[in-house]
Amino acid sequence: MLLILPVLWSCEEMIEVNLKNENPKVVIESFISNGEIPVIVKITKSQGFFNQSDFTPVKNATVKLECLSVSEKLTEKGDGYYISSRIKGISGRAYTLKVTTAGETFGATVELPCAVPIDTVYFKPGLFRNDSLNIFIGFRDPAIIENFYRIKLFRNRRYAINDYFLFTDAFSDGERIVAPIYYRYFTPGDTIVVELLNLERSTWRYIKGLSESVQQGVNSQAPGNPPTNFTGGALGIFGACGSSEYRVIVPKTTEKK
């Protein structure tokens, strides 16, 4: 029997991932970015894949978020959610999340990467459909620093893709990068929001693990738990990413690049 884990990503998308068979564990999910949104932590218990009932929220946990000399106890909002009210994400700072429940304590520390600004977004005719457009995202990679990226797309206020679109600057450090998103079709007049996430290393490893688990599927002989950065035996992630956005309306005509 497999375990299944719900994954919270910036409170926008829920992904179900098949995990190895083991006893139920505490699952902690939280991401901090450079935005003004409060930090949200979700705490649940993992369960068997064939048990399709609702995930069990962990109640009455003590959840603390620390940055520099500031320590904040998060407010419980029900259904396993805990929310901050004071600490915001600032690039370059280290953050520590501590969770205590049922006599066990789990902790993780991450440093929030800087956001990498998008400088251009353009469209070109689709490879296999002339009546649709593919999208290309351009930006300058910061030199010397190792960067791990993910692209998210929103079309007319709806999440436009299910793929992860993960890549690094391993072969393009300090260079201008143009990332193409093929097979995602847009039409003139669509409002597109591109979000470029510069992921902290352990966050990258976790999301990459999720991507590989999804690609392997239920029929994989050895689906694995995505690597966690929590100490104490919890599953999940306390992730960090610098986020930049670029909003554009798909033009009626496209220029050759």
C-alpha positions in Angstrom: 0.0 0.0 0.0 1.2 3.5 -0.8 0.9 6.7 1.1 -0.5 9.8 -0.4 0.6 13.4 0.4 -1.3 16.6 -0.3 1.1 19.4 -1.3 0.5 23.1 -0.7 2.3 25.5 -3.1 1.8 29.2 -2.4 -1.8 28.3 -1.4 -2.7 28.0 -5.1 -2.4 24.5 -6.2 -3.0 21.1 -4.6 -1.0 18.1 -5.9 -1.5 14.5 -4.9 1.7 12.4 -4.8 2.1 8.7 -4.3 4.6 7.8 -1.6 6.2 4.7 -0.2 4.4 2.5 2.3 5.1 3.5 5.9 3.2 4.4 9.1 1.3 7.7 9.1 3.6 10.7 9.6 3.3 14.4 10.3 3.3 16.3 7.0 4.3 20.0 7.2 3.9 22.2 4.1 4.9 25.8 4.0 6.5 28.2 1.5 7.9 31.7 2.1 8.5 34.2 -0.7 9.3 37.9 -1.1 5.6 38.8 -1.3 3.4 40.5 1.2 1.3 37.4 1.8 1.5 36.0 5.4 3.3 32.7 5.8 0.8 29.8 5.8 1.7 26.4 7.3 -0.5 23.4 6.8 0.0 20.3 9.0 -1.7 17.0 8.3 -1.1 13.3 8.8 -0.1 11.1 5.8 -2.4 8.1 5.0 -2.7 5.0 2.8 -3.2 5.5 -0.9 -6.4 3.4 -0.9 -7.8 5.4 2.0 -9.6 8.2 0.1 -11.1 9.9 3.1 -10.1 13.5 3.9 -6.6 14.0 5.2 -6.4 14.3 8.9 -5.5 17.9 10.0 -3.2 18.3 13.0 -4.8 20.5 15.6 -3.4 22.3 18.6 0.1 22.3 17.4 2.6 24.9 18.5 4.0 26.6 15.3 6.8 29.2 15.5 8.4 31.2 12.8 11.8 32.8 13.5 13.8 35.4 11.6 16.8 37.3 13.1 15.7 38.1 16.7 12.0 38.0 15.9 10.0 34.9 17.0 6.3 34.6 16.1 3.8 32.0 17.2 1.4 31.4 14.4 -2.4 31.5 14.8 -4.4 28.3 14.2 -7.2 28.9 11.7 -8.6 25.4 11.6 -8.3 22.4 9.2 -4.6 22.2 10.0 -3.8 25.7 8.9 -1.6 28.1 10.9 -0.9 31.7 9.7 1.6 34.4 10.6 0.8 38.0 11.1 4.1 39.7 11.6 7.0 38.1 9.8 7.2 38.8 6.0 9.6 37.3 3.4 12.7 39.4 2.7 15.3 38.2 0.3 18.6 37.2 1.8 17.3 36.4 5.3 17.2 33.0 7.0 13.9 31.7 8.4 13.3 28.9 10.8 10.0 27.0 11.2 9.4 24.9 14.3 6.4 22.7 14.9 5.6 20.8 18.1 2.8 18.3 18.2 2.0 15.3 20.3 5.3 15.6 22.1 7.4 15.7 18.9 9.3 18.7 17.5 10.2 19.2 13.9 12.2 22.1 12.4 13.6 23.4 9.2 15.7 26.5 8.2 15.8 28.1 4.7 17.3 31.3 3.3 15.0 33.3 1.0 16.6 33.7 -2.5 16.4 37.0 -4.4 13.8 37.4 -7.1 15.1 37.3 -10.6 13.1 39.8 -12.8 11.7 38.8 -16.1 12.6 41.3 -18.8 10.6 40.1 -21.7 7.8 37.7 -22.8 7.0 37.0 -26.4 5.0 34.6 -28.4 5.6 32.5 -31.6 3.4 30.3 -33.7 2.9 26.8 -32.3 5.0 24.1 -33.8 2.1 21.9 -34.8 -0.8 24.3 -34.8 -0.5 27.5 -36.8 -3.6 29.0 -35.1 -2.0 29.0 -31.7 1.0 30.5 -29.9 3.8 29.2 -27.7 5.4 31.5 -25.1 9.0 32.4 -24.4 10.3 34.0 -21.2 13.5 36.0 -21.1 15.6 37.1 -18.1 19.2 37.6 -17.0 20.6 35.0 -14.7 22.6 36.4 -11.7 26.3 35.5 -12.1 28.3 33.3 -9.7 25.2 32.3 -7.7 23.7 28.8 -8.3 20.1 29.3 -9.2 17.2 26.8 -9.4 14.1 27.9 -11.4 10.5 27.1 -11.9 8.0 28.8 -14.2 4.3 29.1 -13.6 1.8 30.4 -16.1 -1.7 31.8 -15.5 -4.1 32.4 -18.4 -7.1 34.6 -17.9 -6.7 34.3 -14.1 -6.6 30.5 -14.3 -3.6 28.3 -13.7 -2.6 27.4 -17.2 -0.3 24.4 -16.8 0.2 21.2 -14.7 3.8 20.7 -15.6 6.6 21.9 -13.3 8.9 23.5 -15.8 12.1 23.2 -13.7 15.6 24.1 -14.8 18.8 25.5 -13.5 21.6 27.8 -14.6 24.2 25.0 -14.6 25.2 25.8 -18.2 24.2 29.4 -18.4 25.5 31.1 -15.2 25.4 34.8 -15.5 24.0 34.7 -19.1 20.7 35.8 -20.6 18.2 32.9 -20.6 15.2 32.4 -22.8 13.0 29.7 -21.6 10.5 28.3 -24.1 7.2 26.7 -23.0 6.1 24.5 -25.9 2.7 22.8 -26.4 0.9 25.4 -24.3 -1.4 27.2 -26.6 -2.5 30.8 -26.3 -4.7 33.0 -28.5 -4.7 36.7 -29.2 -6.4 38.7 -26.4 -5.5 36.2 -23.6 -4.2 37.8 -20.4 -1.1 35.9 -19.4 0.8 36.2 -16.0 4.2 34.6 -16.0 5.7 33.9 -12.6 9.4 33.1 -12.3 10.4 31.4 -9.1 14.0 31.3 -8.0 14.0 28.3 -5.6 16.1 27.7 -2.6 18.1 24.4 -3.0 16.1 22.1 -0.7 12.9 23.5 -2.2 14.2 22.7 -5.6 15.0 19.1 -4.5 11.6 18.7 -3.1 9.7 20.0 -6.1 11.9 18.0 -8.4 11.1 14.9 -6.3 7.4 15.7 -6.7 7.8 16.1 -10.5 9.6 12.7 -10.7 6.9 11.0 -8.6 4.1 12.4 -10.8 6.0 11.3 -14.0 6.5 7.8 -12.5 2.9 7.4 -11.5 1.2 4.8 -9.4 2.6 2.0 -11.5 6.2 2.8 -10.6 8.0 0.0 -8.8 9.6 2.3 -6.3 7.9 5.6 -5.9 9.8 7.7 -3.4 9.0 10.3 -0.8 10.1 13.7 -2.0 13.2 14.7 0.1 12.3 16.8 3.1 14.3 19.4 4.9 12.6 18.9 8.3 14.5 17.4 11.2 12.6 15.0 13.5 11.1 12.7 11.0 8.3 14.8 9.5 7.5 14.7 5.8 6.9 17.8 3.7 8.9 21.0 3.1 9.6 24.4 4.5 10.4 26.0 1.2 11.6 29.4 0.0 11.6 31.2 -3.4 12.1 34.6 -4.8 9.2 35.4 -7.1 8.8 37.9 -10.0 5.8 38.3 -12.3 5.3 39.6 -15.8 1.8 40.4 -17.1 1.1 40.6 -20.8 -1.8 40.4 -23.2 -1.2 38.1 -26.2 -0.9 40.3 -29.3 -2.9 39.8 -32.5 0.4 39.6 -34.5 3.8 38.2 -33.4 7.3 39.3 -34.2 10.0 37.0 -35.2 12.7 36.6 -32.6 
